[in-house]
């Protein structure tokens, strides 16, 4: 397991096609953005699909 400390606005890249961006820290919660290509399947821990913008093509 890898544990990292990131600040708001910082990014973690996983492979060539996935990025995790720390969007905000509010009321003890962290909001993150996951960017990946269309071929990468992203699923939340509760089993619901997550929205995935294409890395480099669309920003939230």
PyMOL commands that set and color helices and strands:
alter all, ss='L'
color gray80, all
select strands_A, chain A and resi 11-14+18-26+29-36
alter strands_A, ss='S'
color yellow, strands_A
deselect
rebuild
show_as cartoon
